[in-house]
Amino acid sequence: MEIQETPTSKYGKRYGQAEKDDILGRFAASGLKLDIFAREAGYIPTTLKRWLAGSKRVARPKLVAIRVRNPETEEKGRIEVVFPCGTTLRVDRAALAQVVNVLRRPC
């Protein structure tokens, strides 16, 4: 019977996602501060911090469906955008490019 070891890099052991999730779950359940948990469990604190930061990232949609109302029903020179959540944005057509640029900025 041959034993396969987990691949390692020059930085140490590589952990699969299931292992990371298990370790982070044990950390959360421990109630300990990260540095104390890492020391007691034999992990490098900065590694756990990096995993935690990665697990908190939320995928944001790249595109959001919107509906632009028929310009003929609106005031001349204005445009109205209705977002799926119900928010309505009314803006002068001349300022539309500036508004879009503001909306593109990360929060």
Legacy VTK file of the C-alpha trace (Angstrom):
# vtk DataFile Version 3.0
C-alpha trace
ASCII
DATASET POLYDATA
POINTS 107 float
0.000 0.000 0.000
1.440 3.334 -1.080
0.776 6.496 0.922
0.334 9.676 -1.069
1.355 12.887 0.594
-0.330 16.204 0.056
1.689 18.247 -2.453
3.853 20.866 -0.817
5.451 24.021 -2.062
8.537 25.821 -0.853
6.182 27.601 1.558
4.925 24.423 3.219
1.848 22.242 2.990
-0.854 23.089 0.464
-4.381 22.777 1.743
-7.386 21.864 -0.357
-10.570 23.912 -0.092
-12.263 21.251 2.060
-9.329 21.322 4.496
-9.375 25.128 4.613
-13.111 25.145 5.292
-12.663 22.564 8.059
-9.846 24.517 9.715
-11.745 27.816 9.491
-14.832 26.094 10.892
-12.850 24.777 13.853
-11.402 28.254 14.383
-14.869 29.847 14.372
-16.194 27.229 16.802
-13.198 27.594 19.131
-14.010 31.140 20.232
-10.278 31.840 20.412
-8.411 34.746 18.897
-6.886 33.816 15.553
-3.275 34.008 16.738
-3.954 31.787 19.741
-5.918 29.231 17.705
-3.208 29.121 15.032
-0.421 28.649 17.568
-2.276 25.914 19.456
-3.328 24.094 16.270
0.054 24.440 14.551
-0.928 26.805 11.731
0.667 30.038 10.568
-1.575 32.962 11.616
-1.061 34.910 8.387
-2.213 31.899 6.373
-5.466 31.719 8.323
-5.945 35.487 7.968
-5.521 35.179 4.195
-8.033 32.324 4.059
-10.533 34.337 6.102
-10.147 37.337 3.819
-10.702 35.102 0.793
-13.789 33.478 2.298
-15.407 36.873 2.937
-15.213 37.945 -0.679
-18.651 38.069 -2.176
-19.055 37.672 -5.880
-20.747 40.739 -7.237
-22.641 40.577 -10.485
-20.767 42.147 -13.355
-23.971 43.166 -15.120
-27.291 44.218 -13.688
-30.436 44.131 -15.775
-32.102 47.525 -16.013
-35.039 48.910 -17.954
-34.859 52.253 -19.706
-38.301 53.737 -20.108
-39.442 54.962 -23.451
-37.967 58.478 -23.852
-41.131 59.686 -25.604
-43.077 59.282 -22.373
-40.575 61.269 -20.341
-39.622 64.922 -20.309
-37.597 65.942 -23.315
-33.872 65.744 -22.604
-34.220 63.419 -19.591
-33.846 59.674 -19.277
-35.289 57.367 -16.629
-33.684 54.070 -15.605
-35.596 51.582 -13.454
-33.470 49.009 -11.583
-34.777 45.518 -10.692
-34.988 46.498 -7.014
-37.453 49.270 -7.933
-35.074 52.212 -7.652
-35.671 54.799 -10.343
-32.909 57.076 -11.598
-33.858 60.194 -13.558
-31.064 62.171 -15.159
-30.518 64.734 -17.905
-29.208 63.034 -21.007
-26.270 65.453 -21.041
-25.170 64.248 -17.587
-25.754 60.533 -18.236
-22.082 59.746 -18.969
-21.011 61.339 -15.678
-23.647 59.378 -13.742
-22.567 56.101 -15.344
-18.927 56.781 -14.432
-19.905 57.429 -10.800
-21.935 54.212 -10.688
-18.962 52.227 -12.040
-16.713 53.208 -9.125
-16.157 50.497 -6.543
-17.894 51.062 -3.227
LINES 1 108
107 0 1 2 3 4 5 6 7 8 9 10 11 12 13 14 15 16 17 18 19 20 21 22 23 24 25 26 27 28 29 30 31 32 33 34 35 36 37 38 39 40 41 42 43 44 45 46 47 48 49 50 51 52 53 54 55 56 57 58 59 60 61 62 63 64 65 66 67 68 69 70 71 72 73 74 75 76 77 78 79 80 81 82 83 84 85 86 87 88 89 90 91 92 93 94 95 96 97 98 99 100 101 102 103 104 105 106
